[in-house]
């Protein structure tokens, strides 16, 4: 059976579909003042220890300058706190405010629902094959950088 056409269609459309659906699901009345991109910055900052700008920029595959512009907006909107490191004043650390944590949790729940939909009715063997296929495509994209 030739799966080329199906794979091509799914891969060609999947990113746009995820971004569009994610945007509609994530940007609710409570979070109407941010974009889908902002939500991914919030996710990259995370809820663990504060992260420096370089770490967040690398995770998002953007420059620190690009991230700075977006972070400035998220600071003004009270989603992110920005402080200088006590150990090295040159380093700027980012952490989420309470509002940012609510946005982070909202985004995490969407991803949990998406993964649940993806894996529903898969046997362990099918899930393993899917993981292998997704890792293969991920490796392909990493090599394209």
N, C-alpha and C positions, 0 to 999 in steps of 0.2 A: 504494500500500500504506500503510495507517495504522499507524504505529509508536508512536502515543501511549501505548497500553496497555503495550507492552513497555518503552518509555523510563520510564514512570511506575513500573512494577514494579521495574526494575533500579535506578533512582535511589533509590526508597523503601527498598529492602533493602540496597543496596550498603554503606552506611556501617556498619550493624550487622554485616553479614557480615564486612567487613574487620576491624572491631574485635574480633569474637569469634575469628576465625581467627588474627589477629595475636597476640591474647592467648595463645592456646594454643601458637602457634609460638615466641613470644618468651620466655615465662616458663618457662624450663627449670629443671632441678634447680639449675644454677649460679646462676640469677637468680630463684630462688623467693621471695626476700625483697623483691622490688619488684613494682609494678603496671605495667600497660600504660601508664598515664599517666606513671609515673616514667620509663619507657623513652623517652617522647616528650620529657620534660625533658632527659634525657641527650642525645638527638638534637639538641635546640635549643642546648644548651651547646656541643656539637660538639668536634672534635679540633684545631681551629686555635688561634689565640691565645685567651687567656682573654677571656670576655665579661662585661660588667656585667649586673647584675640587670635593669635596665630593657630592655636589648636582648633578653634571653632572654624576659622577660615579654611584650614586644611581639610577638615571634615566635610565642609560644604563645597570644596574645590573652587574657592573664589579667592581673590586677593584680600589682604587685610584692609586695603583702601575701600574696596567694594563693601566689605562687611561693616566697616566703620559707618558708612552712610546709612545702612539699614539699621544698625544698632542705635545710632542717634535717634532715629524715628521711634524705635521700640522703647528706648529710655524715656522719651517724651510722653509716650502713651502708657507708661508705667508697667511694662511687661518685663523689662530687664533692668537690673542694677549694674552699674559700672563703677568699680573702685580700683584704686592703685594698690599694688601689692605692698605689704608691709616690709617684705624682704628686699624687694627691688622696685623702687618707685617708677621705673621705666615701664614696668609690666602692668597692663590693664587687665583686670579680672572681671569676668561676666558671670552673673548669677540671675536666676529668675526671681521676680517678685511673687507675691501671693497670686496676683492676677496672671502672671506668666506661668505659674504652676498649674493653675486651673486650665489654661490653654494647652499646656503640655499634656495634662491628663486627658483632656478632650481629644487631642490628636492621637494619643496612645490607644484610647478606646476604639477610635476609627480603625487603626491598624490591626487591633486584635480582632475586630469584626471581619476585616478583609481577609486575614489569615484563616479565620474560622470558615469563611465561605470557600476559600481556596482548598482547604483540607477536608471539608465535610465529605463523608462517604469514601475517603481514600483508605485503602488497606495500608498496613505498614510498608509493604513492598512498593506500592504505588507512591507513597509519600517519599520513600527513599529515592525512587527514580526521578520524581519531581525535583527533589533537592539537588540531585546530581545534574539534572538538566539546567536548573537555575544557576548553579555554580559554574557550569560551562559557559553560559552566556555572560555571567558576571566576569569571569576570567577574560573572555573575549573583549569586553568593554574596557577592562583595566589595561589591556595591552594596547588599546587604541589611544591612550592618553598621550 
